[in-house]
Amino acid sequence: MKVSYQWLNEYIDLSGLSAEELAERMTRGGIEIDGVESRNKGVTGVVVGHVVSKEKHPDADKLNVCKVDVGTGEELQIVCGAKNVDAGQLVPVAVIGAVLPGDFKIKRAKLRGVESQGMICSAKELGLNDKLLPKEQQEGILVLPESTRIGASIASVLGIDDEVLELDLTPNRSDCLSMLGVAYEVGALTGREVKLPDNAVHDAAAKTEGLVSVAVEAEEQCPHYTARYIQGVTIGSSPSWLQNRLMAAGIRPINNVVDVTNFVMLEYGQPLHAFDADKVPGGRIVVRMAREGETLVTLDDQERRLEPHMLVITDGNEPIALAGVMGGASTEVTAGTTNILLESARFDGGIVRKTSRQLGLRSESSIRFEKEVDPASVIPALDRAASLIAQLASGLVTDGIVQAAAKAPEKAVVEVTLARINGYLGTELSSLEVRSILGRLRFDYDFGADDAFRIQVPTRRGDITRAVDIIEEVARLHGYDNIPTTPIHGDVIPGSLTKPQAIRRELRKRLADSGLNEVTSYSFTSPARTEMFPALSEGARPVRLSMPMSEERSVLRTSLLAQLVETAVYNRNRKNESAALFEIGSVFHTDEETLTRLPREKHRFAALLTGNRVQSSWNGKAEAYDFYDAKGIVETIASVLGIAGKLTYAPAQPEHFHPGRTAAIVLDTESGPSIIGYVGQLHPAGQLEWELADTYVVELELEPVYEYADFDIVYRTLPRYPAMERDIAVVVNADVAAGDLTAAATRTAGALLESISVFDVFTGERLGAGKKSVALSLVYRHAERTLTDEEVTALHAEVVGHLAQSFGAELRK
C-alpha cells in the first residue's frame, strides 16, 4: 500500500511530524514501512508557462521557436522540438538555472543559431512515470489544464512536492489498505483526531428504484449489494488534484468517473464499479454464481471462460462483471456514457481469491476483497463516490439507494481484564492508561467493577476477535520499548535446543567438517532390507504401512545401514566409487504382528566408508579406507560428547559384518557395560553381491549417548615440567586385548602416567604359537615438579610387574 503524505494530511493533522518521523512511529507501532520515497526526482526552478506564439525555426524543419509567458512580465524565447507544442497551451517551463532529474542544469543556449532561454518539458523529463499518466499525456510535452495558474511551481501543480510511504502490511491488517484506515492508525499512535471526508449526496427528484433493481441469488457469497444511479454525466479528464492522488498511489488516471471509483477505493478501502447504465437493460442487476459454459469479455478485452464456483454480476441474463475482480467490456464507461449505475458491495473473500488466481486477474479490487472489506463502509463509500461524480462529471444523483441481501454488520465484543493485560505484558498499567489507549483506537467499551473491559470492536478492525488481540493493541500503543524486560525462566527455555537436539547438531557439524557427507534417506524401505544388519534391532518386527506407494517403500526402516549401502551402490553405479557418508535419523521397532500401540522410534547414527580415502596423484599412491578410519569416527564422536573414557571395544561377529574385522561398541553405564553399536567391515559376501570395494560401517544407538554425554570442558594449564618416556614390549597370549593391557597399566601408574599408547603389535614363529608382542609407550609427568629417574624407574617396574601378574606378560628381549 502506497500512502501519500499530503493526501493523508487531509484526514489527520500531521504538522510537526515529517514523513520519516511518521514512518518510524508507524513501524514501532507494528505497521512496517519499507521506505519513504520523494515524488520529486530532483526538479527545481520549473514553473507553469503560457505559450503565447509558435513559429517555425528558420534553419530546422523539426524545431519551433516559441514565445512563453512565465508570469515575470517578460516573454521568454524557447526553441522546442515537440510535435504537440502549440500556441495557447499551458506547459511546464524549466527557466535558466532550473535543475531537472539527473542533475541536468538549464543554461542559456543557441539551437541552430536561435537563442533559447529555457526548456519546455515532457512528463518524462520531469521524472514522472509516464506509464501512470493518461494516454494523451504520454507523448510530447506535458500540456497542463487551462485552469492552471501561470508562474506556479510545477512541483505543487503536479503534486510531486510530496512523499510516499510504502506500507508492508501483514494479512491481518487489511484495514490499512485504505487512507482512512491509515489515518485511524496514525490517530491511535499520535492521539490526534481523524477528519472524515464529506460524503453528502444532493439527490435529484427522480427515484433510483424506478431506474435500478437489484436481486441477489447467492446471499452467502454476496451478503450486501448496493447501487446508485447518476444521470447526465459528462465523461472527461479528472482534475489535477485527483490525478495526482491516484498517481501517488501507483494508479493511472483514466477518466473522471473511473478515477472517482479508484479514488474512493483507496480512501475507504471499499472497491466500487461503475456501469454504463444504458448498457444494462432495464437497470436490472442479478448477482448469482456463474453457469457452466458461460463466458465474459473483461475490461482488458480478454474472453474469460467462467466456472460454477465464480460469482458474477449479470443483467438478469448475461454476465456483465466478475464480482470483486473486474468489470465486463460490454458495460464499460466510455466517452459517450451519460448515465452511471454505481455498485458498492461485499463479496466473499474466498470466492474472489479463487477466481482471481484461476483467471490470473490480480487487481487492487480483488486484493481488498480477498482480505475482507469493512462491512460498514459499503454505503458511505457509495455515497462518497456518487457525490464526487456529481461534482466532477456534472451528474445528477437520483434519490435513494437500491440494495439487496443487506445484513447489518455486527461488531465483535471482546472481554478482557486489567489483570490479564498486565499479566501478559509484565506491566503495571492502570485502568486509566488502558482506557486512554482504547479511546485513541476509537473503541467503545464498558469498564466494570471487576476490572474487566467489555469492548465493542469497530467493523473496520476485523482482525480483533479475542482478548489476546486487545492485549496486542495495548502493547503496541503503549510502546514495545516501554514494556519491561523480564528473563525467560522454566525447565526448557523457548527457542533453545534440548540436549538431544544440541548433540545431533554438533555431530552433524563435526562430521561434515571431517569430510563426511550427510545423507537423508527415506524412512520407508522394503521388507528385505529390514532383515539386513539385525544386530541392534533386538528381534523387532518391521512396521508395515497401510497404503504404501510401492513394495520397495512398504515398511518403516529398522536400521540406517541398509539405506547407506543402497546410497553407496547408487553412487558406484554412477562412477563415484569412493564415498564417506553418514546419517542421523530414526528407526522404528515393534514387537507386535498387528499394531495396537505406536512403534518405538529410536534415534540412530550410522556411517559408511568405501573406496579411497586419498586418491592417487603424481606424487603419491591412493590410500583406501580401513577399519581404523571407521573406528576413528566413533572416537571423534566420543571425544566431542565427552564419553571417551566410557567407551570400550569388544570382538563381535554380527550378521552381515566381516567376522574378523568387527567390534562391538560398549558403553559403561550405571547398570553395567552395554553394547550400543558396531563398527567393522561389511561381510565379503555382501561386498561381492553389491559390487563394492572394501566397505566399513558404523551404527550407534543415540539414546544412551544422550544420557551420558557431557559437554563440560575441563581446562588444564600447560605443563611446566618435563616428561619422561618409557617403552616396553611384552609378549602375551594372542587373545589378550591391547586395550586391557593399557587399562591395567593406567590403573597401576596412577596420576603420574600422562599418556599411554600402542605403537606396535607383532606375531611370528619366534614368539611361539598363540603368542603376540605388544609394544607400549608410556609418558610420565608430575604437574608441580620434575620427576627423578629413580621414581620413574620404580613406577615403571611396578607397571611391568602388574602386567606379568595379571596377563602372564613377559618382557620381549
N, C-alpha and C positions, 0 to 999 in steps of 0.2 A: 504494500500500500504506500503510495506516494502522497505526502501531505505538504501542501503549500503553506508556508509560514504566514504569508499575508492573508490567504484565504481563511486559515484557522483563526487569525486575529479578528475576523468578523464575528466569530461566535464566542470568543473569550479574550479578555484583555491580556495581551502578552507584554505590555510595557514593562521595561526593566528586566526583561528576560530574553536574551539573544537566542537565535536558533540553536547554537551549540550548547548553551546552558539548558535549554529546553530538552534537547536530545539527551544530555547527561541525566537530567532529572527523570525523564521517562524511562531510561534504561535502568536506573537504580530502582525505579518503581515496578519493574517487571516487564515493560514493553521495550524490547530491544530495538535500538535504532542502528541500522547498518552504516549509515553515513548521512552527512548533511552536504547537499550539493547546491552551489550557487547557479542560478539560471543564467547569470551574466558571465559569459565566457571571456570577458576582457574588453568590453565595449565602453569607451568613454568619448565624450565630445560629439556624439551623434544626435542630431535634432531632426524635428519634422520640418520639411521644406515644401514649398508650393512651386511647381514647375510653371513659370509664367509664360515661357515660349520655348519652342523647339525648332531648330534649323539644321539642315544637312551640313556636315563638315565639308569644307571646301576641297580637301585633299583625301578624303576617305569615305567610301560609299557606306560602310557599316557603322560609322560614328555619327553622333548628333551633338550639336552644341546647344546647351540648354541654359536659359536664364532662370535662376532659382531664388525665391524669396525665403529666407530662414528666420524672418522676424527681427532682423537687425536694422532694417531701414535701407539696406544696400543689397542689390541683387548680385548673386554670385554667378560667374560663368563656369559651367561644369561640362566637360566632354564626357558623354555616356554612350556605350555601345549596346545597351539593352534594346531588344526589339520592341518591347512593350512600353517604353517610355513615351509620354505624350504630354502636351500642354494641358494645364488644369489639374493635374494629378497632385496628390499629397504623398510624399515619399520620404524615406529616411535618408538624411544627408550627413555624410562624415565631412565636417569642415576641416580646414587646415589646422593641424595639431591634434586631431582626433586619433584614437587608437582603436583598432579592430582586433579580433581574436588572432592569436599567434604573434602578438606584439607588433602588428603591422601599423606603422605610423603614416598618417596622411600628410603629404607635403605639397607645396605649390609645384606644378609640373606643366610641361608642354607636350601635347599629343599631336603629332603631325603639324607642328608649328602653331597650334592654337593653345593658349593658356587655359589651364583647368584649375579651379580654386576649390577643389574638393572632390567628393565621390558620392554618387547616388547608389545606394546599397541594395543588394538582394537579401533574402532571408538567410541564405547560407553564409553570406559574408558577415552577417551579424551573429553567427554562431547558433542560429536556430536549427532545430532538427526539421528539415523540410518534409520529412515523412509525416510529421504531425500537423503540417499546415493544410488548409483547404487546397484542393487541387488547383484552383485558379491562381494560387499564390506560390506554387512550387517552381514556376519558370520565370526568368527575368527578374526585374527589380520588384521590390515589395511595394505594392500600392496600398495606401492606408485609407480608412474610411473618411468620407467627406467631412465628418464632424470633428476630426482630429484638429487640435489647436496648433497653428504654425509656431515653430520655435520651441515646442515642448520637447523635453528629453525623451529620446526613443526608448530608454530603459523603462520609464514609467508607462509609456504608451503601450509597449509590448508586454509589460508585466515581468520583465526579466530582472528588475531590481528586487528579486525575491529569492528565497532559499527553499529547497525541497528536502524534507526529512523522509528517508526510506525506512519504513517500519518492517521489521522481520517478525511477523506475527505467528504465534503458536496457534494450532487449530481451535483451541478453546476460546480465543479472544476475537471471535468474528465481529463483536460489537465495534472494534476499531477498524473495520473495513468501511467506515463512514467518517465524514468530517465531524458530524455531531458526536459520534462515539468517541473520537479522539478528543473532542472538546470536553466531554464529560470526564474523560480520563485525566486530562490536564487540570480540569477544575478540581478533581479529587486530590491531585498531587499538590496543587498550589492554594486551594481554598478559595478560588475565585469563581464568580458566578458565570453560568453559561447563558448566552443570549440566543434564543431560538429564532429561526427565520420567520418572516411574515408569510403565512400561507392562506391568508384570507382570500376567498373567491367571491367575486361580484357576479352573481348569477343573472343570466338573461331571463326573459319571460317564458321562453319555451321550456317544456318539461323534458328531462332526459328520458323518462320512462316511455315516452311516446316515440323515441328515436332509437333506443337501445333495449335489448332484452338479453338476460344472462341466465344460463342454466348450467349446473354442474352435475354431471353424471358420475364422476369419480371423486366423491367428497373426501375420501381418505387420502387421496393423492393431492387434492386441492381443497384445503379446509376453508379458504376465503378467496373470493374473486370479486373485484370491484371495477367499475368503469364510469367514465365521464365522457361527455360529448362536447366538442368545441366547434363552433360554426364560423365560417368566413375567414379562415386563416390565410395569411399570405406567406408563402414559403420563400425564404431568402437567407442571407448570411446572418449569423449571430453577431451581436455587438462585441467589440474588442474585449471587454471585461470577461464575458462568458467564454470566448475562445481562449483567452489567456489562462483561465482557471482549468479548462479541460487539458490544454497542452502541458500545464504544470503537472497534471496527474498522468500524463502519458497517453492521452486520448485525442485523436484527430477530430477537429470540428467538421461537421457535415452540412447541416442547415439548422435554422433556429428551432424547429420542433424536435428533431432528433437530439440536438445538443442539449435542450432542456431536459429530456429524459435521462441523458447521461449525467448531466449536472446534478439532478435530484438523486440519482442513484448513488453518486459519490457523496452527496450531502447527507442523505438519510440512511444509506446502505440498503435501500429498497429498490430493486430493479423495476423498471416500467417499460411498457412498449406502446408505441403509437401506431395505430392502423389508419390507413386511408378509409374513412367511414363510407365513402361512396362505393368502395370495392367490397364492402361487407353487405351482402343482400339483406335488406330489412334491418340492418344493425343487429342481427341475431348472432349471439355468441354461445357456443356449447362447448364445455370442457369435458373431454372424455379420453379414454385410452384408445390408442391407435388400433386400427383393424388390419388384419393380415392382408398384405399386398398393397397397402396404401403407400403413396409417395408424396413428397413435398419438395418443392424447389425453394431453398432458403435464400436469404438475402445475398449470399455470396454466389448466387446463380448455380449452385450445385444441386442436383436432384438427389434426395435422400430417401432411401428405402426404409420405411417405418416398420416397427415390430410391435406386437401387442403389449409389451411392457412399457412402451413410451407414452407419455402424456402429451396430448395435443390440444390446441385451441382450434375450433372449427367454426364455420359459418352455418352450422347446422347440417351440412353435408360433407364438405371438403375441408381438410386441414389447412389452416392459414398461418399457423405458427407452432414451433416446438416449445412447449411450456418451459419457461425458465432458461432456455438455451439460445434460440434465435428465431426471428420472425420469418415469415414467408415472403417471397418476392411478389406474389400476386396482390398483396395489400400494402406494399411498400409506400412510404410517404415520398412523393416526388414533387417536382417544381409545379405541377398542375394540381396538387392536392388543395382542397378548400375546406374540407371538414375532417375532423380528427376524432377517432374513437380511442380514448386513452385508457390503458389497462394498468391496474396495480393489484397484485395477488400474492398469495402464499402458495408455494408448491413444495411437495415433499422433497427433502434434500437427497434422499437415496435414489429416487426416480431420476432427478435431474443429473446426479453424478453418473449413474449408469448410462443414461442416454448420451451425455456429452462425451464420455470416454469411448463408447462404442462407435459413435459417429466421428470422433476426432474433432469435436467442436468445443473448444475451451474458450469461454468468453467471460468478461467481467461480470455479466449477469449470472452465469452458471456458477462461478466461484462463490458468489454470495448466497445463492440458493442452496448450494451443497452444504454450507455451514449453518443453514437455517437463519432466515431473516427475522427481525423483530416483528412479531405479530401486531404490535401496537402502532407500527409505522406505516401500515398499508394505506390507510385513509389520509393521514397527514401528508405523506409523500405524494399521493394522488392530487390532493388539493394544492400543494405547493407547485407541482408541475403544471396543473391547469392554470393557476394564477400567472405563472411566468409565460406560458404560451399565449395567454390572452394579452399580456403586456408586450411581448416581443414579436408576436406574429399577428397582432391586431385581430384576435379572435374573440368570439363571444361564448362564454361557458354557459351551457344550459343548466336549468335549475335541477339540482338533486344528483344523487349518486345511485346507480343501479348496482346491486350486489347480490351474491348468492353464497350459500353454504357458510354464512357468517357465524363463526364460533367465537364467542367473547374470549379474548386472551386471559388466561389465569396467571396471576403472579405466584411464584413459588414462595412458600412460607417456611422459614428455617429458624429453628430454636437452638440457642447456644448459651451456656452460662459464662459469666465472667471468670469463674474459677477454671473452667475448661480452656478458655482462651489463654489465660496466664500459665496454666499447666503445660499446654502445648508449646508455648513460645518461651517459657522460662522468664517471663516478665512480671512486673508488678503494676500493670496498667490499672488505673481507676475506671469506674464506670463512666465518669465524665469524659475521659480520654477516648474510650471506645465509642461513646455516643457522638463525640466530635468527628471521629473517623466515619461513622455511619452517615452523619449529616453531610460530610463532604462528598460521599458516594451517592447522595440523593436517595438513600434507602429509608423507607418508612419503617418504624419499629415501635414496639411497646417494651418497656423495661419493668419487670415485675419485682415484687418484694423478695423473691428467691434469687435475686441477682441473675435472672435469666432474660435474655433478649429474644423477643419474638419478632422476626424481621420479615418484611414483605419485600421480595427482590423484584426490581423492575424487569419487565419482559425483555428489555434490551440486553440484560445480562443473563442469558440462558445458560452460561457456564456455572452459575452458582445454584447448587441444589442441596448441598449438605453443610453440616456445621463446619467441617474442615475447610470448605470453600470460604466461609465467612472469616475463619481464623487466618487463612492465607491473605485475604484482603486487609485485615487488621495489620498483619505482619508487614506487608509491603508499603502500606501508607504510614505506618509508624516509622518505617525505615529499617531495612535489614541491618544497616550499620549500627542501629540503636538497640538491637536485640543482644542481650548479654551472652558472652561466650561461656559455655559450660562444657567440662570434659565429658567425653563419652565413657560410660562405665558399663560393666556387665561381664559375664563369663566369656562371651565372644564379642569382640568389637566389630560393629558393622563395617564391611569393606575390607577387613583384614583376612588373611589366609589362615585356614586351620592348619594344624601340624601336618596332616597327610597332604594337603594341597601344597604347602611350602616344600615338603620333601620331594614331591613329584616335580615341582617347578625347578628345584635345584638340581635334581638328577638330569632333567632334560638339558639344562644349561651346561652342566659339566660334561655330559656325554657328547653333546654336539660340539663343544669346544675341543673334545678329544678326537674329533674326526669321524664320529659315527653319524649316520643319517637316520632320522626318526621316521618310522613307518606308522601310518594309521590305517589299519585294515578293517575289513568287515567283522562285525560281531557274529554274523551268520556264516555258517560253514556247512560242509557235508557230513553225514554220519561217519563216513570212512575216516575223515580227518580227526574226528573226536577220539578215535581209537589209537591215534599216534601219541607218543610221549605221555603215557598214563601215570607216570611215577608220582606226580603231585596231585592227581585227581582223586585219590583215595577211593577208587571204585565208584565214583559218582556217575550217574546216568546223564546223558545229554538232554537238554530241554528242547522238545520239538515245537516248531511254530505251527499254529493252527492254519495259517494261509500263506505258505512260503511262496516266494516268487519263482523258485526253481528247486530241484533236488540238490543242486550244489549249494544252496543257501537255505536249507530246510531246518537246521538246528542251531542252537547257540553254542559257541565255542567253549571248550573245556581247557584249552591250552593256547598260549600265544605262539609256541614254536612252530606249529603246523603252518600258520599263516606266514611266518618269516621264511620258512623253507619254500613255500609257494612263491613268495616275492623274489627270493634268490633265483629260483628256476626261471621265473618270468624275465629277470634281468639277464640270466645266462643265455636264454633263447634269443636275446637281442644283442648279443656280443658284449655284454657287460659282465665279465666273468669274475670280477673282484667286487666284493660288497662288504660293507661294515654297517649293519643295521641294528636298530633297537626299537622296541615298542613298550609303552606303558599303557596298559589297558585293563579291561575287566574280563574275567571268565565267569561262567555260570554253571553251578553244580546243583543237582538234586538227587535224592535217593528214592524218588517215587516214580512209579510207572505212569500214573495219572496224577497230575499236579492238583493238590488241594491247598498248597501254600506257595508263596513266592519262592523261587530258587535262590540259593545263596550266591551273591555277587561278590567276587574276590578280586582285589587289585593284584596284578602281577607285573613283573618286569622281565623282559626277555631280550636277548641279543644274539646276533649271528655274524660270524666272520668267515669268509670264504675267499679263495684266490690269494692274491699277493698283497702284503702289507706295503711293500716297496716295489715299484715297477722297475724293470731293467732299464739302464741308461748306458751312455758311452763310458761312464766311469764306475759302474757297479752292476752287480747281478741283481735279479729280482729276489725278494725275500718273501716267502709265503707266511701266512698266519700260522701260529701253532697254539698248543694248549695254553701256554703261559700268557699269550695275548688275551685269551678269554678269561683266564684267572685274574689277569691284571684289571679287567673291567670290574670284577667282583671286589677286588681290593680297593679300587678307586671309589666305588660306592661305599665300602666300609669306612674308608678314610674320611669321605665327605660327611657321612652321617654319624661319625664318632663311635662306631661299633667294631672297629678293627680288633680290639682286644677280646671281643666276644665271639669272633668267628674262627672256626677251625674247619679242616677238610678231612674227609674220610673216604677210603676207596669205595666205589659203588659200581653196580652193573645194571642200571635201569634199562628197560626195554627201549630199543631204537637208538641207544648210545653205544659207543665203542666200549667193549668190556674191559680193556686195559688202559684206557685214557679218559676216564671219567671219575669225578669226585663228587661226593655229596657235600653240600654246604651246610655246616652245623652251627646253629646259634645257641650260645649258652644263656638259657632263660632261667627264671626263678624256679621253675618246675623241673629243670634239668636240661641237658642237651636236646635240641630239636632240629630235625632236618627241615630247612626252609627252601632248598633248591638244589639244582645240579649244574655242574659245569663240566663240559667234556666235548669229545668229538662225536659226530654222527656215526652210526654203525656203517661199516664199509658197504654192506648190502644196500643200505638206504642211499648212500652216496652214488653207488653204481646205478641204482634204479632211477634216481633223479638226475644222473649225469652231472654231478657236482664234483669239484676238486675237494681236497680235504676241507671239511667244514666244522667249525667249532661253535658251540651254542651255550647259552646261559639262560636259566629261567629261575626266578625268585618269587616267593610269596612276599608281598609287601606289608601285610597286616602286622606280623611280628616286628618287622623293621620299623613301622610307625611307632610301636610301643617302646622300643629300646633305643631309638635314635636319640642322639644327644648332640645339639648344635653348639653347646658351650665350648669355647676355645680357651685352652689353658696356655698362657704365655710364660716362657721361662727366659731368664737373662742368658745372653751368650756366655759360653764357658770362658773363664779367665785362666784356668789351669790346664796343663797339657794332659792328653790321654795316653794310655799305654795299651798297645795291641798285642794279643797273643793268638797264635793259630795252632790248632790241633787237628789231627786226622785220626779218627777212631774207627776200628773195624767192629761191626755189629752184624747180627743176623739180618738177612735181606728183607725180612718182614717188619723190621723196626722202622717206623716213620721218622724222617728227619725232623718233622715238627715236634715229635715227642722229645727228641734229643735237645732241641733248642729250648723247649719249655722247661725241661728239667734243669738245664744249665742256668736259665734265667732265675728259677726259684732258688737255686743254691747260691749264686753270686750275689743276689740281693741288689741293694740300691747302688752299689759301686759299678755294676755292669751297665754301661750306657747303651750298647747295642750288640747284637749277635746275628750273624748271617751264615748261610751255607754257600760255600764258593766252589765245592767240587763234590761229585759222587762218582765212585769208581767201583767196578766189578771186574773180576778176572780169575783165571786159574790160580794165580799166585796167592790169592786171598783164601782160596778153598771154596768148596761147594756150599751154596746158600749163604755166602758172606758178601758184604759190601763195605766200602770205605766211604765215610762221610767227613769232609773237611769243613771245620768251623772256624770263623774269625770272630774273636771276642775283643771288645773295646771297653777298657776300664777307665773311669774318671771320677774324681771327687769334686764336688761343686765348690768347696771352700779352701782346698789346699792341694798341694802336689803329692800324689801317691809315691810311696817309695817302692823300689824294685822288690824288696823283701815282702811287702804287703801284697803286691800283685802276684808274686810267685806262690805265696801261701794260699791265696784265694783261688788261684788257677788250679793248683794241685787239688784243692778241695772239690772243685768242679769236676775234674777228671776222675777223682775217686768216686764221686756220686754217680757218674755215668757208668763206671765199671760195675758198681754195686747194683744199679737199677737195670742195666741193659746188657751186662756182660761185655761192655765195651773194652777193647784193647787198643792201646796207642799203636798206630801203624808206624813201623820203622822203615 
